[in-house]
Amino acid sequence: MKQLIIFVISSMFACSLSGAIADEAYITNQGDNTVSVINLVNHQVIATIPVGKSPVGVATSATLGKVFISNVDSHSVSVIDSKTYQVIDTIDIPGSPVGIALSPDSNTLYVADWNDNRILVINTADTQQRREVSIGKAPAGITISHDGSKLYVANRDSNDLAVIDTASLKILSRIATGAHPFGVTLGPDGKHLYVVNVYENSLSIIDPASGQSRAIKVGEHPYCVTVSPDSQYAYVTNTQADTVSVLSLTEDKEIAKVRVGGFPEGINYDAATNRIYVANWFDNSVSVIDASSNKRIENIPTGKQSRAFGQFILKTSH
């Protein structure tokens, strides 16, 4: 009887492992025109997908089972099927697509055209249905409100954040930032926007309702930012210091620096594992940080010149 119980428990454990939900990271490798797909349970690269030239931005959709990749030098967006790990469509973008984001319902894709100073608005069901809005100089990072009603765009060469009504595509306001804003995200609680200022080594924290902002100093030449699920901490990649700044958002100060790979760029927080993932341009890798200890626990080899600009974690399983 005891042996039977042990067998049943072992079988149940094996089944639970095989059916475990594993988020996946889609890492753009600009130097070899590929995307590395990483299983975030075992940290294995499970696929390497050829895409367009110089892939940069990432937007993921578990609803559609698709991942969208902006390719700046081939002027396109590659659409990846997240079940087969194959490119199933290529969307031509007449310009230089960099930042990319999806509406909460995944019906609309927003693409920042870096050189032509505009945002393209694309219907994901019919990519020929498009609108556009002219914006500030060199639009980079983009993010969207949780209800999908507003789009936020960091304009690097205008030193501001544009707030756009997604229904009318009217620019509602422009909020001053620091010099050269680049990466931007909205906190999980929806109360604040977080904008990285590359030339001021700071993070702007903006109340989208009032437009009021404050800033926290970070490391040298910051690039991207992610926020913890409880909106208590922000994590900023410092490209020229090879570190991630850990910021307390209740104290408005840096509380830790974590050494990662060379020239860290894209960064995302995976709530399922309580870990932060950082794409390293020089080291061709992704660093893994344990959020509970603020320690780097692993480096995962990827492709050449990893960037992963945007929301690169797909919350799904196969």
C-alpha positions as CSV (number, residue, x, y, z in Angstrom):
1,M,0.0,0.0,0.0
2,K,2.8,2.4,0.9
3,Q,4.6,1.7,-2.4
4,L,1.3,2.4,-4.3
5,I,1.0,5.8,-2.5
6,I,4.6,6.7,-3.3
7,F,4.0,5.8,-7.0
8,V,0.8,7.9,-7.2
9,I,2.5,10.9,-5.6
10,S,5.5,10.6,-7.9
11,S,3.3,10.3,-10.9
12,M,1.3,13.4,-9.8
13,F,4.6,15.3,-9.3
14,A,5.8,14.4,-12.7
15,C,2.6,15.4,-14.3
16,S,2.7,18.8,-12.5
17,L,6.2,19.4,-13.8
18,S,5.3,18.5,-17.4
19,G,2.2,20.7,-17.3
20,A,3.8,23.6,-15.4
21,I,3.0,27.0,-16.7
22,A,6.2,28.7,-18.1
23,D,6.3,32.3,-19.1
24,E,8.6,32.9,-22.1
25,A,11.0,35.8,-22.9
26,Y,11.3,36.9,-26.5
27,I,14.8,38.5,-26.9
28,T,15.6,40.5,-30.0
29,N,19.2,40.0,-31.2
30,Q,20.0,43.0,-33.4
31,G,23.4,41.7,-34.5
32,D,22.2,38.4,-36.0
33,N,18.6,39.3,-37.0
34,T,17.0,36.7,-34.7
35,V,14.8,36.3,-31.6
36,S,15.8,34.0,-28.8
37,V,12.9,32.4,-26.9
38,I,13.7,31.6,-23.3
39,N,11.6,29.3,-21.0
40,L,11.5,31.2,-17.7
41,V,11.1,28.1,-15.6
42,N,14.3,26.3,-16.7
43,H,16.1,29.2,-18.4
44,Q,16.7,27.2,-21.6
45,V,16.6,28.8,-25.0
46,I,13.9,26.8,-26.7
47,A,13.9,28.5,-30.1
48,T,15.9,30.8,-32.2
49,I,13.8,32.6,-34.8
50,P,15.1,34.4,-37.9
51,V,13.2,37.8,-38.3
52,G,13.9,41.0,-40.2
53,K,17.0,43.1,-40.2
54,S,18.1,44.7,-36.9
55,P,15.2,43.6,-34.6
56,V,14.6,45.9,-31.7
57,G,11.2,46.2,-30.1
58,V,8.9,43.4,-28.7
59,A,5.2,43.3,-28.0
60,T,3.6,40.0,-26.8
61,S,0.0,38.8,-26.8
62,A,-1.2,35.6,-25.1
63,T,-4.7,36.4,-26.4
64,L,-3.6,36.2,-30.0
65,G,-0.8,33.7,-29.4
66,K,1.5,36.1,-31.3
67,V,4.6,38.2,-30.7
68,F,5.4,41.3,-32.7
69,I,9.0,42.4,-33.5
70,S,10.0,45.7,-34.9
71,N,12.9,45.5,-37.4
72,V,14.4,48.9,-37.8
73,D,16.6,48.2,-40.9
74,S,14.2,46.1,-42.9
75,H,11.4,48.6,-42.2
76,S,9.0,45.9,-41.0
77,V,7.3,44.1,-38.1
78,S,7.7,40.4,-37.9
79,V,4.7,38.4,-36.5
80,I,5.6,35.2,-34.6
81,D,3.3,32.4,-33.8
82,S,4.1,31.6,-30.2
83,K,3.0,28.0,-30.5
84,T,5.1,27.1,-33.5
85,Y,7.9,29.7,-33.1
86,Q,7.6,30.6,-36.7
87,V,7.2,34.0,-38.5
88,I,3.7,33.9,-39.9
89,D,3.5,37.4,-41.3
90,T,5.6,40.5,-42.1
91,I,4.0,43.9,-41.8
92,D,5.7,46.5,-44.0
93,I,6.5,49.8,-42.2
94,P,7.6,52.7,-44.4
95,G,10.0,54.2,-41.9
96,S,12.1,53.0,-39.0
97,P,10.1,51.1,-36.4
98,V,11.6,51.0,-32.9
99,G,9.1,51.2,-30.0
100,I,6.1,48.9,-30.2
101,A,3.1,48.1,-28.0
102,L,-0.3,46.4,-28.1
103,S,-3.7,47.6,-26.8
104,P,-5.0,45.7,-23.8
105,D,-7.4,43.8,-26.0
106,S,-4.7,43.0,-28.6
107,N,-6.8,44.5,-31.4
108,T,-4.4,47.4,-32.1
109,L,-0.7,47.5,-32.6
110,Y,1.1,50.8,-32.0
111,V,4.5,51.4,-33.7
112,A,6.9,54.3,-33.2
113,D,8.5,55.4,-36.4
114,W,11.8,56.8,-35.2
115,N,12.9,58.7,-38.4
116,D,9.5,60.0,-39.6
117,N,8.4,61.2,-36.1
118,R,5.0,59.5,-36.1
119,I,3.0,56.7,-34.5
120,L,1.4,54.1,-36.8
121,V,-1.8,52.5,-35.5
122,I,-2.4,49.1,-37.1
123,N,-5.4,46.7,-36.8
124,T,-4.0,43.3,-35.8
125,A,-6.8,41.5,-37.6
126,D,-6.3,43.3,-40.9
127,T,-2.9,45.0,-40.9
128,Q,-3.8,47.0,-44.0
129,Q,-6.1,49.0,-41.8
130,R,-3.9,51.8,-40.5
131,R,-4.0,55.3,-39.0
132,E,-1.2,57.5,-38.0
133,V,-0.4,60.6,-35.9
134,S,2.6,62.9,-36.1
135,I,4.4,63.2,-32.9
136,G,7.6,64.7,-31.4
137,K,11.1,64.2,-32.6
138,A,12.5,60.6,-32.5
139,P,9.7,58.7,-30.7
140,A,11.1,55.8,-28.8
141,G,9.4,54.0,-26.0
142,I,5.6,53.7,-26.0
143,T,3.1,52.3,-23.5
144,I,-0.6,52.3,-23.1
145,S,-3.1,52.9,-20.3
146,H,-4.7,49.9,-18.7
147,D,-8.1,50.8,-20.2
148,G,-6.6,51.4,-23.6
149,S,-7.8,54.9,-23.9
150,K,-4.4,56.7,-23.9
151,L,-1.1,56.1,-25.5
152,Y,2.1,57.5,-24.0
153,V,5.1,58.2,-26.2
154,A,8.6,59.2,-25.1
155,N,10.0,61.6,-27.7
156,R,13.8,61.4,-27.3
157,D,14.8,64.6,-29.2
158,S,11.8,66.7,-27.9
159,N,12.5,65.9,-24.3
160,D,8.8,65.2,-23.5
161,L,6.2,62.6,-23.1
162,A,3.2,62.9,-25.4
163,V,-0.3,61.8,-24.2
164,I,-2.5,60.6,-27.1
165,D,-6.2,59.8,-27.1
166,T,-6.4,56.4,-28.9
167,A,-9.9,56.9,-30.3
168,S,-9.3,60.3,-31.9
169,L,-5.5,60.2,-32.1
170,K,-5.4,63.7,-30.8
171,I,-2.4,64.8,-28.7
172,L,-4.0,65.6,-25.3
173,S,-0.8,67.0,-23.7
174,R,2.9,67.0,-23.6
175,I,4.7,66.5,-20.3
176,A,8.3,67.7,-19.9
177,T,10.8,65.0,-19.0
178,G,14.6,65.0,-18.5
179,A,17.0,65.1,-21.4
180,H,16.6,62.3,-24.0
181,P,13.7,60.2,-22.6
182,F,13.8,56.7,-24.0
183,G,12.3,53.7,-22.2
184,V,8.8,54.2,-20.6
185,T,6.4,52.0,-18.8
186,L,3.2,52.4,-16.8
187,G,3.1,51.0,-13.2
188,P,0.9,47.9,-12.6
189,D,-1.4,50.1,-10.4
190,G,-1.8,52.6,-13.2
191,K,-1.0,55.6,-11.1
192,H,2.3,56.6,-12.5
193,L,4.4,56.6,-15.6
194,Y,8.1,55.9,-15.5
195,V,10.4,57.5,-18.1
196,V,14.1,57.0,-18.4
197,N,16.2,60.1,-19.1
198,V,19.3,59.0,-20.9
199,Y,21.3,62.2,-20.7
200,E,20.4,63.1,-17.1
201,N,20.9,59.7,-15.5
202,S,17.5,59.8,-14.0
203,L,14.0,58.3,-13.9
204,S,11.0,60.6,-14.2
205,I,7.9,59.5,-12.3
206,I,4.9,61.2,-13.7
207,D,1.3,61.3,-12.5
208,P,-0.7,61.0,-15.8
209,A,-3.8,62.6,-14.3
210,S,-2.1,65.9,-13.2
211,G,1.1,65.9,-15.3
212,Q,3.2,66.4,-12.2
213,S,6.5,64.7,-12.0
214,R,9.5,64.0,-9.9
215,A,12.9,62.4,-10.6
216,I,15.2,59.9,-9.0
217,K,18.9,59.6,-9.9
218,V,20.1,56.3,-11.4
219,G,23.3,55.1,-13.0
220,E,25.1,56.2,-16.1
221,H,23.3,56.3,-19.4
222,P,20.0,54.6,-18.4
223,Y,17.9,52.9,-21.1
224,C,14.8,51.0,-19.9
225,V,12.7,50.5,-16.8
226,T,10.3,47.9,-15.3
227,V,8.2,48.1,-12.1
228,S,7.4,45.4,-9.5
229,P,3.9,44.0,-9.5
230,D,3.1,45.8,-6.3
231,S,4.4,49.1,-7.8
232,Q,6.8,49.5,-4.9
233,Y,10.1,49.2,-6.8
234,A,11.5,50.2,-10.1
235,Y,14.4,48.7,-11.9
236,V,16.5,50.7,-14.4
237,T,19.2,49.4,-16.8
238,N,22.3,51.6,-16.8
239,T,24.0,50.9,-20.2
240,Q,27.4,52.5,-19.5
241,A,27.7,51.2,-15.9
242,D,26.7,47.5,-16.6
243,T,24.3,47.7,-13.7
244,V,20.6,47.8,-12.8
245,S,19.5,50.4,-10.3
246,V,16.9,49.2,-7.8
247,L,14.7,52.1,-6.7
248,S,12.3,52.4,-3.8
249,L,9.3,54.2,-5.1
250,T,8.1,55.0,-1.6
251,E,11.4,56.5,-0.5
252,D,12.3,58.0,-3.9
253,K,15.8,56.7,-3.8
254,E,18.2,54.0,-5.1
255,I,18.5,51.2,-2.6
256,A,20.7,48.8,-4.6
257,K,22.8,48.4,-7.7
258,V,23.0,45.0,-9.3
259,R,25.9,44.1,-11.6
260,V,24.7,42.5,-14.8
261,G,26.1,41.8,-18.3
262,G,27.7,44.4,-20.6
263,F,25.6,47.3,-21.8
264,P,22.2,46.2,-20.4
265,E,19.2,47.5,-22.4
266,G,15.7,45.8,-22.2
267,I,14.3,44.8,-18.8
268,N,11.1,43.1,-17.7
269,Y,9.8,41.7,-14.4
270,D,8.3,38.2,-14.4
271,A,5.7,38.0,-11.6
272,A,5.4,34.2,-11.9
273,T,9.0,33.7,-10.9
274,N,9.6,36.9,-9.0
275,R,12.6,37.6,-11.2
276,I,13.9,40.4,-13.4
277,Y,15.3,39.7,-16.8
278,V,17.8,42.0,-18.5
279,A,19.0,41.9,-22.1
280,N,22.8,42.6,-22.4
281,W,24.0,44.1,-25.8
282,F,27.7,43.5,-25.3
283,D,27.6,40.1,-23.6
284,N,25.0,38.6,-25.9
285,S,23.1,37.4,-22.9
286,V,20.2,37.8,-20.5
287,S,20.9,38.4,-16.8
288,V,18.5,37.0,-14.2
289,I,18.0,38.9,-11.0
290,D,16.2,37.5,-7.9
291,A,13.9,40.2,-6.8
292,S,13.8,39.1,-3.2
293,S,17.5,39.4,-2.7
294,N,18.4,41.9,-5.6
295,K,21.2,39.5,-6.6
296,R,22.1,38.3,-10.1
297,I,21.7,34.6,-10.1
298,E,22.4,33.6,-13.7
299,N,23.4,34.7,-17.2
300,I,21.6,33.0,-20.1
301,P,23.5,33.1,-23.5
302,T,21.3,34.5,-26.3
303,G,22.2,35.9,-29.8
304,K,24.4,38.8,-30.9
305,Q,23.6,42.2,-29.5
306,S,20.5,41.5,-27.4
307,R,18.1,44.4,-26.9
308,A,14.6,43.4,-26.1
309,F,13.0,46.8,-26.1
310,G,9.5,46.7,-24.8
311,Q,7.3,44.1,-23.2
312,F,9.2,40.9,-24.1
313,I,7.7,38.4,-21.6
314,L,4.8,36.3,-22.9
315,K,2.6,35.1,-20.1
316,T,1.5,31.7,-21.5
317,S,2.4,28.0,-21.7
318,H,2.3,25.3,-24.3
